[in-house]
Amino acid sequence: MPPLSLWGAYRLRLKRKRLLWRSFRSRHHLTTVADRTSLIRPEDILVVMVQRNESSRLPYFMQFYRSLGVGHFLVIDNGSDDGSDQYLAEQQDVSLWQTQDSYHASRFGLDWMTWLQIRYAHGHWCLMVDADELLVYDGQHQHDLRDLTAWLDSNQRPGFGTLMLDLYPKGPLNQHRYEPGQDPRTVISWFDPEPYRASRQAPLGNLWVQGGARERMFFADAPRRSPTLNKIPLIRWDRKYCYVNSSHSALPRALNQIYDGPGRGAPSGVLLHTKFLPEIVSRSAIEKQRGQHFHTPADFDHYYDHITQAPDLWHPGSVHLDHLDTLVQHGLMSRIPWDRSDKD
């Protein structure tokens, strides 16, 4: 990462302060529903997230991350009407806030989540994920998140980077069935092993990874508009940190060096993106109308329109996710040298 000029470094410090101030002010948008933060222990790994109408996903999502060692969930509900807010309020390891304010105007929830991280996550390993994202990494069946974060600490690594990998079924999206509590991977278990391209962006020095199934299906004519697939979802949080664009980039700038890209350099994982469960077909029409998920929502109308037609994302190059080693073998995540320092 090339060094910044003094002026460039000053501008990024100013940007970080502005974003932190925005987040501090956004606390007034949140109404407490269930505050169990007094139960958070110093060693707890935290999840922070915004959710809306994820009642079908949440039972497995919670089970998955609890089994990985997450100690507490800090959740903001953004106007759910499907009962998911009541479900979360009943969970003894969840602290819940609600807001009816605009997800788009809050930097897609970052202002709200950063405030919770400032208030509750300082010094904790903190995982920022959506309800449709499952973190996987090499050795996960033998090593939970407590082992992973201990390994990261011992190697002076402040975070863990990932590729966000779209999973999809074989056949039209609406010809499958999913039940709450079911592992999504039993319904959607195919992925695109390639191509993925990565470049660094100035001035943050953040990686920009694109490609994969959504680009192939929905953005083939405009690949530079396809979704950003790199994330740094797991960071030992400091109240002076902030994410800039989802968990794709962060400040201070050095945090963006955590991830080198799919299967490259530093140990990395994969966020399995389970967006393409059958409900995506009906939800896409709703999300198109809400216009909350993209900087210029009208530019993505064709994307939602295509999904409502229940396309088949499978193609002859698709690979079945049989086990986690499949992701390593295809260069989408890296090995973790559990028994030694990666500096050896």
N, C-alpha and C positions, 0 to 999 in steps of 0.2 A: 504494500500500500504506500504510494508516494506521500511524502510529508506535505502538510498544508502550510501555506503562508501564515504569518501571524494574523493577517486580516481574515483569512479563511477559518482559522481556528477560533478566532473571536466570534465570527458569525455563527459557527456551530454551537458555541457555548451559549450565545444569546438565544438561539433557536431552542436549545434544550430548556433554558429557563422559561421561555414563553410557553412551551408545551407543559412543563410542570405547573406553571401558574394556571393555565387553562384547566388542568386536571384538578387542582386545588379548588378552583371556583365551581367545578362541576359537582362537588359533593352536595350542593344544595338541590341537585336534580334527583337525588336518591332518597327513597323512603325505606327505612328499616322495617323488614318483615320478621326476620328471625336473626338475632345477633348472638351467636355462640362463639365469638372470637376469643372469649376468655378461656376457652378450652384448648386453644392453639398452644402447643408445646414448643420450646425453643428449637427442637430438632425436626419439627414437622415439615414435610414437603407439602406445598400448597398448590392448588389449582385455582386460577382466576379465570372467569369466563362470563360472557353475556349470552343469554339464551332467550329464544322466543318460540313457543309452541313446539317443543321438542319432547313431548310426552312419550312418543314411541321409542326414541333413542336413549333417553336418560337412564332407564333401568340398567341396560347393559353398560353404558358409559360409566356410570357410578361403580358398578361391579368391577369393571376392567381396571379403573384407576385405583380403587381400593386394594385390589389384589396386587397391584404394583407397589403399594406402600404409601399412597397419598394419605396425609393425615387430616386435611381439612380443605373444604371447597368454599371459595368466595364467589358467589354467583349473583349476577344482576339479571333480573327478569325484565324484559322490555315489552310489556303489554301482552303477555300470553292470555289466551282465552280457551285453552285446551286442557286445563287442569295441571299443567306442568309446574306452575308456581306453587300450587298446594302440595304437590308431591315433594318438591324441594324443601318446602317449609317444614315438612315432617321428618326430614333426614337429620339425624343427630350430629352429623359431621359437616353440616352445611350452614353457613351464614348467608342470608338472603336479603337482597335489596330489590326494590322495584322502581321503575321509572316509565313514564309514558312519553318522554321526550324523544326527539328524533335521533335515531341510530346514526344516520348520515351526518347530522350536524355535530355529533359528539366524536367526530373522527372515527366513525364506525365502531363506537363503543370504547375506543382507547382512552378518552378522557376519563370515563367512569372507572375503567379497570386500573388505570394508572393511579387514581386516587386511592383505591383499595390497596394497591401495592405500596404506595407511600405510607399508608396508615398501618398496614398489618403485615407486609411481606418483607420488611427490611431485615436482612441477614438470613432469610430463608431461601432455600431452593424453591423457585416458583415456576410453575408450568402454566403457560397461557395457551389454551386450546379451545376449539369449538366443539359442540356436541357431536359433530360428524367427523372428528379427528381422533385416531388411536395411535399413540406413540409406540413404535417398535424399534428394537435395536438388537445387535448381535449379542447372543448369550442371555436373552431376556428370560428364558425359561429357568435359568439357574441363578440369575442376578436381577433383583428388583431395583426400583429407583433409588433405594437407600444405598445399594451397592454401587450403582452407576454414579450417584452424586459423590460418594466417598472416593471413587476412582478419579472423578473430575477434580475434586479437592486436592487429592494427593499429587496430581499432575499440574496443579496451578491453572486449571482451565475454568474460566468463570461461566461457561455455558456449553450447550450441546446443540449442534445444528442438524437440520433434517431436510430431506426432499419431501414435498407433499405429493403423494402418489394417488391418483384417482383409481378406485376400484369400480368395476362395473360387471353386470351379468352377461351371460351369453343369451342373446335374444332381446326382443323389445323390452324397454324398461318397465312397462306396466304388466308384463306377463309372469311376474313372480310374486311371492307372498312373503311378508315380513311381519313377525309378531314381536311386540314389546318384550324386552329381555333376551331376545335371540341375538347371538353373535352375528353382526352384519356380514362377516366373512363367509358365512354359510349360504348367503344369498348372492352376494357380489364378491367374486373371487378371481377376477381377471384384471390384468393391467397391461399397459404398454411399456415394454422394456427399453424402448428408444423411439426416436431420438430426443435427447435433451441437450440444450446448449446453455452455457454459463458465461457471464461477463461481469466485470466490476463496474460500478457506477460512481461517478464523482458527484458531490464532494464527500459523501458518507463512506465511500469505499465498500458499500454493501454489494453482495452478490446479486445477480439477476438471472434466475434460471427459468427457462420456458421450454415448452414442448409437450409431449405426452398426448393422452387421449383427447382432452378437451380442445387442444390446438388442432389435432387431426380432424376432429369432427365438426368443430364450430368456428374455427379461426384460420382455416387453411388459406384463405385469400388475404388475410391480414394477420400474419403470425406475431407481429410486434404488439398486437392488442390482446394476445392470449394471456391467460392468468399467470401470475408470478408464483413459482412453485417452491422457492427456497424459504425456509423459516428457521428462526432461532427460538424455539418455544420454551426452552428450559434454561434459566439463568439464575445464578445465586444473586438475589435481588439486593439492590442498594436504593435507598429512597431518592438518590440523585440520578438514577437511570430513568429512561423512558423509551418506549417504542415509538417509531416515527410513522411507519406504514404497516399496520397489523404487526405481526412479529417477523416481517420480512427484513426490517432494518431497525437499528436502535442507536441511541446516543448514551454515553460517549462513543465516538467513532470506532474505538478499538474493539468493541463488542462485535462489530460486523466481520471481524477476521476469524471468528469462531468457526465459521463454515466455509469450506473450500469448494463445495459442490458435490454432486452425486458420486460416491465411492472414491473421492480424492482425498489425499492428505490426511487431515485430522479425523479421528474416529467420528462417525456420524450415524444418524438413524434415519427412519422414514416415518412420516405422519401418514398413515393410511386414511385416505379421504373417502368416507363412506356416503358421500352426497347422493349417489345414484341408486338409492333404495327406491322401491316402487312409488313411494309417496312424492318423489320429485316431480312426477308428471303433473299432478294436481297443484302442487305448491308453486310451481314455476309461474303459473298464471297469476297467483296472488302476489308473488315477489315482483313480477313485472309491474303490476299496478302500484305496489308500495314504492318502488323506485329507491330503495334504501341501501343497496349493496354495492353500487359502483359510483365512481366520481361523476361520470356523465351517463346516467341510467339509460337514456334514449339510445345510446350507442350499442346497448346490449339487448335491445328488444328482439333482434333476430335470434339471439342465443336462447332466450326464454321460449320464443315461438317454436324453435326447433325441438326443444326438450318436451314441450307439450304434445308433440307428435309421437312421443314414445319411440325414439329411434333405437336401433340396435348398435351399440358401441363396439361390439366384438368384431374383430377382423382376423385374417389368418396369422398376423404377427402377434396376436395377443398371447400372453403367458398366464398360466394358472398359478395362483399363489398357494403352492402345496405346503411350504414351510418357510421360516424366516431366512434360511440359507439361500433360498431362491433369490432374494433381494440382494444378498451379497454377491452371488454368482453372476448376476447381471449388472454389477457395478453401481447399484443404486444406494447402497449404504456400505460402510466400512467395518472391518473387524475391529474389535476392542481387545487390546492385549491385557486381559484381566489379571494375569499373574505377574505382570511387570510394568514398569513405567514405559510410556510410549516414547520417552526421550532416550531410551537405551539404544 
